[in-house]
Amino acid sequence: MAASPDAIATPAMISILFLLLFGLCAIGFEIWAAMGLSAILYLLIRGDVPLNIMAQSMVSGVDIVTLVAIPFFMLAGELMNESGITERLVRFSQYFVGRVRGGLAYVTVIVNVIMAGVSGSAVADASAVSSVLLPAMARDGYDRRFAAAINAAAATIGPIIPPSIPMVFIAVISDLSIGRLFLGGVVPGLLMGAFLAATIYMQSLRRPLPMTRVEGGFWEFVRLLGEACLALLAPVIILAGVVFGVVTIVEVAFLAVFYVLLVGLFAYRTIRLRSLPGIFAKSAATSVTILAIFASVGAFSWIIASEQLGPQVARGIQALGLGRVGFLLVVNIFFLFLGCIMDAVPAMLIFFPVLLPVAKGLAIDPIHFGVVVVLNLMIGLLTPPVGALLFLEAKIAEIPFEALVRAVTPYLIALLAVLGLITYIPTLVTFIPNLVFR
């Protein structure tokens, strides 16, 4: 039977849409501009849709109350960089593992696990932790490539352990429970820390990693605990607010800002009032970019819905007979590839809503699927040529980008092992959410 014209036209038009998107990105357009312009060009080529649909769909893309949390989380990350929280967590962690060979590398992992409970942003955590630990590791004789690699890899934990900005994105576009998504990231985030620590240990067997001189007994521990207690309490307060339903996600984001600001201004006295306008401006600039992406995604979502891309993908996957195992393998390969060529946020916002109905049709828990997708895209932050964390760490450590790519490979393998575990053992993701939200 011959295919109908519509059945042929729709895939062709969708191909044009994505070719325009990737083409504009390739010639240097910002992702939000590339998405918006490719959507406009698509509507002009199609010719049967009024352009006011573009404006309406873009407004709909940002007309979501939950998105108010994003600027607050961004601000919390910037304030954290100024507050001195990182330095105190480093000294506290160093007391326990500093004496071990490669101790500061383990400190990097521990501090990133704790910091993940405040900002929810990989880039914010990388900036805060690296600015403290890279100079310390250089003084102790660590190879700069090794130091930058572990700092970059450990920063990927930030968006997995709650609170998590990418999890907020997933919840917004799919109407999933933010609380469940947050809790679904707890075990995977801890596994990431454990696998990275194991990789450091294996590397310490092959190369003479430095040891850090740590002095002091019980009273030194008490002093360090007193310094770090406010920093250690931050993730506990924030996570408890979400889990027990005391506050909404927007209120959690505001609470994070308020807590870090109070600690920095009055407890540690490391934040100066004169520095606040600059901090606000920097977080506002980042937030505007993200919200611009959401607006462009609103237009993309309308096009994808009007072209029935979701049902077409579902029928194509069903025709292949992949099943759950095969589908999850294809999804992992697909998102890992996207992470190499595309920023995490637009990749998530465009493709997650298309693939989620297929996952549900295969009886895959949507919370499990969401966490798997987020972890894929966080690993993408470490893969060239677009890996944002690689560029950031190479700049901070003042090393060639190519050298960092080689140095980060063992940690990339460790993170891929965690991805494989949580992909095919879903209870690692769903156990805590199901236990708390019965």
C-alpha positions in Angstrom: 0.0 0.0 0.0 1.4 3.4 -0.9 2.1 5.9 1.9 -0.2 8.9 2.1 1.3 12.3 1.3 0.9 13.4 4.9 2.8 10.3 6.2 5.7 11.3 3.9 5.5 15.1 4.5 5.6 15.0 8.3 9.0 13.2 8.7 10.4 15.4 5.9 9.2 18.6 7.7 10.5 17.4 11.0 13.9 16.7 9.4 14.0 20.2 8.1 13.3 21.6 11.5 16.2 19.8 13.2 18.5 20.4 10.3 17.8 24.1 10.7 18.4 23.9 14.4 21.8 22.0 14.2 22.9 24.1 11.3 22.3 27.4 13.1 24.1 26.0 16.2 27.0 24.9 14.0 27.5 28.5 12.7 27.6 30.0 16.1 24.1 30.9 17.2 23.2 30.6 20.8 20.9 27.6 21.4 17.9 29.7 22.4 18.3 31.9 19.3 18.9 28.8 17.0 15.7 27.1 18.4 13.6 30.2 18.0 14.8 31.1 14.5 14.5 27.5 13.3 10.9 27.3 14.5 10.1 30.6 12.7 11.7 29.3 9.5 9.9 26.1 9.8 6.5 27.9 10.1 7.4 30.0 7.1 8.3 26.9 5.0 5.2 25.1 6.1 3.2 28.2 5.1 -0.2 27.1 6.5 0.2 28.3 10.1 -0.1 31.9 11.3 3.0 33.3 12.9 1.1 34.5 16.0 1.2 30.8 17.0 4.9 31.4 17.6 4.3 34.2 20.1 1.5 32.3 21.9 3.6 29.1 22.2 6.7 31.0 23.5 4.6 32.7 26.1 3.1 29.4 27.1 6.6 28.0 27.4 7.5 30.3 30.3 4.1 30.8 31.8 4.8 28.2 34.5 4.9 29.1 38.2 7.5 26.4 39.0 10.0 28.2 36.7 10.3 31.0 39.3 12.5 28.5 41.2 15.2 28.6 38.6 16.5 32.2 39.2 16.6 31.5 43.0 18.6 28.3 42.5 21.0 30.2 40.2 21.3 32.9 42.9 21.9 30.3 45.6 24.8 28.9 43.6 26.4 32.4 43.1 26.0 33.2 46.8 27.5 29.9 47.7 30.6 30.8 45.8 31.0 34.0 47.9 29.9 32.6 51.3 32.9 30.6 52.3 30.9 27.4 52.7 33.2 25.6 50.3 36.4 26.4 52.3 34.9 25.1 55.5 33.6 21.9 53.9 37.1 21.3 52.4 38.8 21.7 55.8 36.2 19.4 57.5 36.4 16.7 54.9 40.2 16.9 54.8 40.3 16.0 58.5 38.9 12.6 57.7 40.6 11.7 54.4 43.5 14.1 54.1 46.0 11.6 55.5 45.1 9.1 52.8 47.2 9.0 49.6 45.3 11.2 47.1 43.4 12.7 50.1 42.5 16.0 48.4 41.0 14.0 45.4 38.7 12.2 47.9 37.9 15.6 49.5 36.8 16.9 46.1 34.2 14.1 45.8 33.0 14.5 49.4 32.6 18.2 49.1 30.7 18.0 45.8 28.3 15.4 47.3 27.5 17.9 50.1 27.4 21.0 47.9 25.0 19.1 45.6 22.4 19.5 48.4 22.4 23.3 48.0 22.8 24.6 44.4 21.6 21.7 42.1 23.9 23.0 39.4 27.0 21.3 38.0 28.6 24.5 36.8 28.0 26.3 40.1 29.5 23.5 42.1 32.5 23.2 39.7 33.2 26.9 40.0 32.9 27.0 43.8 34.9 23.8 44.6 37.5 24.2 41.9 38.4 27.7 42.9 39.3 26.4 46.4 40.7 22.9 45.7 42.7 23.4 42.4 45.1 25.8 44.1 45.3 23.5 47.2 46.0 20.5 45.0 48.7 22.4 43.1 50.4 23.4 46.3 50.5 19.7 47.4 52.0 18.6 44.2 49.1 17.1 42.3 49.3 17.0 38.5 47.1 19.8 37.2 45.4 17.5 34.6 44.5 15.0 37.3 43.2 17.7 39.7 41.1 19.3 36.9 39.7 15.9 35.8 38.4 14.8 39.2 37.0 18.3 39.9 35.1 18.2 36.6 33.8 14.6 37.1 32.7 15.2 40.7 30.7 18.3 39.7 28.3 16.1 37.7 27.0 14.9 41.1 25.4 18.3 41.7 22.4 18.0 39.5 21.7 14.4 40.6 21.5 14.7 44.4 18.6 17.0 45.4 17.8 19.7 44.9 18.4 19.5 41.2 17.7 22.2 38.5 17.5 19.6 35.7 15.0 17.6 37.7 12.9 20.8 38.0 13.0 21.1 34.2 11.9 17.4 33.8 9.0 17.9 36.3 7.9 21.1 34.6 7.7 19.6 31.1 6.2 16.3 32.0 4.0 17.0 35.1 6.0 14.5 37.2 6.4 14.8 41.0 9.4 17.0 41.8 9.7 15.4 45.2 9.8 11.9 43.7 12.4 13.0 41.1 14.5 14.7 43.8 14.5 11.5 45.9 15.1 9.4 42.9 18.5 11.0 42.5 19.8 10.3 46.0 21.1 6.7 45.5 22.5 7.4 42.0 24.3 10.5 43.3 25.9 8.5 46.1 26.8 5.8 43.7 28.5 8.4 41.5 30.6 9.5 44.5 31.5 5.9 45.4 32.5 5.0 41.9 34.6 8.1 41.5 36.3 7.4 44.9 37.0 3.9 43.7 38.6 5.2 40.5 40.8 7.6 42.6 41.9 4.6 44.6 42.8 2.5 41.5 44.8 5.5 40.2 46.6 5.8 43.4 47.9 2.2 42.9 49.4 3.2 39.6 50.8 6.7 40.4 52.3 8.2 43.6 49.5 10.6 44.6 50.4 13.1 47.3 49.4 12.9 50.9 48.3 16.0 52.8 49.6 16.7 56.3 46.7 16.9 58.7 47.2 17.7 62.4 45.0 17.8 65.4 43.0 15.3 67.5 39.5 15.3 68.9 39.4 19.0 69.7 40.5 19.9 66.2 37.6 17.8 65.0 35.2 19.7 67.3 36.6 23.1 66.0 36.2 22.0 62.3 32.7 20.7 63.0 31.7 24.0 64.6 33.0 25.8 61.5 31.2 23.5 59.0 28.0 22.8 60.9 26.0 25.6 59.2 27.3 24.4 55.8 26.3 20.8 56.6 22.9 21.8 57.7 22.0 23.6 54.5 21.2 20.4 52.4 19.4 18.8 55.3 17.0 21.7 55.7 16.4 22.1 51.9 15.8 18.3 51.4 13.6 18.0 54.4 11.4 20.9 53.2 10.7 19.1 49.9 10.3 15.5 51.3 7.9 16.4 54.0 5.9 18.8 51.9 6.6 21.8 54.2 7.4 24.1 51.3 6.9 24.1 47.5 9.8 23.9 45.1 9.8 27.7 44.6 9.9 28.2 48.4 12.7 25.7 48.6 14.7 27.7 46.1 14.0 30.9 48.0 14.9 29.1 51.3 18.3 28.1 49.8 19.0 31.7 48.9 17.9 33.0 52.2 19.9 30.5 54.2 23.1 30.9 52.2 22.8 34.7 52.4 22.3 34.7 56.1 25.2 32.4 56.7 27.5 34.4 54.4 26.4 37.8 55.8 26.1 37.2 59.5 27.7 33.9 60.5 30.8 33.7 58.3 30.8 37.4 57.3 32.3 36.5 53.9 29.6 38.2 51.8 29.8 42.0 51.6 26.7 44.1 50.8 28.6 45.9 48.1 29.2 42.6 46.2 25.5 41.7 46.1 24.5 43.8 43.0 27.2 42.0 41.0 26.0 38.6 42.3 22.4 39.4 41.5 23.3 40.6 38.0 25.4 37.4 37.2 22.6 35.0 38.3 20.0 37.1 36.5 22.0 36.8 33.2 22.2 33.0 33.5 18.5 32.8 34.5 17.4 34.9 31.5 19.3 32.5 29.1 17.5 29.5 30.6 14.1 31.1 30.4 14.8 32.1 26.8 15.4 28.5 26.1 12.1 27.6 27.7 10.3 30.1 25.5 11.9 28.6 22.4 11.1 25.1 23.6 7.5 26.3 23.8 7.5 26.9 20.1 9.3 23.6 19.4 6.8 21.7 21.6 3.9 23.1 19.6 5.5 22.1 16.3 6.3 18.6 17.6 2.8 18.2 18.9 1.2 19.4 15.6 3.4 17.1 13.6 2.5 14.2 15.9 6.2 13.4 16.4 5.5 11.5 19.7 3.1 9.0 18.3 5.3 8.5 15.2 8.3 7.7 17.4 6.2 5.4 19.5 5.1 3.5 16.4 8.6 3.3 15.1 10.0 1.9 18.3 7.1 -0.6 18.6 7.8 -1.7 15.0 11.4 -2.4 16.0 10.3 -4.7 18.8 13.1 -3.4 21.1 11.3 -4.1 24.4 12.3 -2.4 27.7 16.0 -3.4 27.6 16.6 -2.5 24.0 14.7 0.8 24.4 16.7 1.9 27.4 19.9 1.0 25.6 18.9 3.1 22.6 17.8 6.0 24.8 21.2 6.0 26.6 23.1 6.0 23.3 20.9 8.7 21.9 21.2 11.1 24.9 25.0 10.4 25.3 25.3 11.4 21.6 23.2 14.5 22.2 25.4 15.4 25.1 28.4 15.5 22.7 26.8 18.0 20.3 24.1 19.9 22.3 23.6 21.6 25.7 21.8 19.5 28.3 18.9 21.9 28.8 17.5 22.0 25.2 18.2 18.3 24.7 16.2 17.5 27.7 13.4 19.9 27.0 12.9 18.9 23.4 13.3 15.1 23.5 12.2 14.0 27.0 8.5 14.7 26.4 8.7 12.8 23.1 10.2 9.7 24.6 8.4 9.6 27.9 5.1 8.3 26.5 7.1 5.5 24.8 8.7 4.6 28.2 5.3 4.6 29.9 4.0 2.3 27.2 6.8 -0.2 28.0 5.9 0.0 31.7 9.1 1.9 32.6 8.6 4.0 35.7 8.6 7.7 34.6 10.7 8.7 37.7 13.3 6.1 36.8 13.3 7.2 33.2 13.7 10.9 34.2 16.7 10.2 36.4 18.3 8.1 33.7 17.9 10.9 31.1 19.3 13.5 33.5 22.4 11.4 34.3 23.0 10.8 30.6 23.0 14.6 30.0 25.2 15.3 33.0 27.8 12.8 31.7 27.5 14.8 28.5 29.0 17.8 30.3 32.3 15.8 30.3 32.2 14.8 26.6 33.7 16.9 23.8 33.2 19.0 21.8 30.4 20.7 23.8 31.2 19.5 27.3 30.7 22.7 29.4 32.5 21.3 32.5 35.6 20.5 30.4 35.8 24.0 29.1 35.3 25.5 32.6 37.9 23.3 34.3 40.5 23.7 31.5 40.1 27.5 31.9 40.4 27.4 35.7 43.3 25.0 35.7 45.0 26.6 32.8 45.6 23.4 30.9 44.9 22.4 27.3 41.3 21.2 26.6 42.7 18.1 24.9 44.8 17.2 27.9 41.8 17.4 30.2 39.7 15.2 27.8 42.3 12.4 28.2 42.7 12.9 31.9 38.9 12.7 32.6 38.4 9.4 30.7 38.8 7.0 33.7 36.1 9.0 35.6 33.9 9.1 32.5 34.0 5.3 32.5 33.1 5.2 36.2 30.1 7.4 35.6 29.0 5.3 32.6 29.1 2.2 34.9 26.7 4.0 37.3 24.5 4.8 34.4 24.4 1.2 33.4 23.5 0.1 37.0 20.6 2.6 37.4 19.3 1.9 33.9 18.8 -1.8 34.5 18.3 -1.9 38.2 15.4 0.6 38.5 15.0 0.0 42.3 18.2 2.0 42.8 16.2 5.0 41.7 12.7 4.2 42.8 13.3 2.6 46.2 13.5 5.9 48.2 10.7 7.7 46.4 8.4 4.7 46.8 9.3 4.4 50.5 8.6 8.1 51.3 5.6 8.7 49.0 3.5 5.6 49.8 
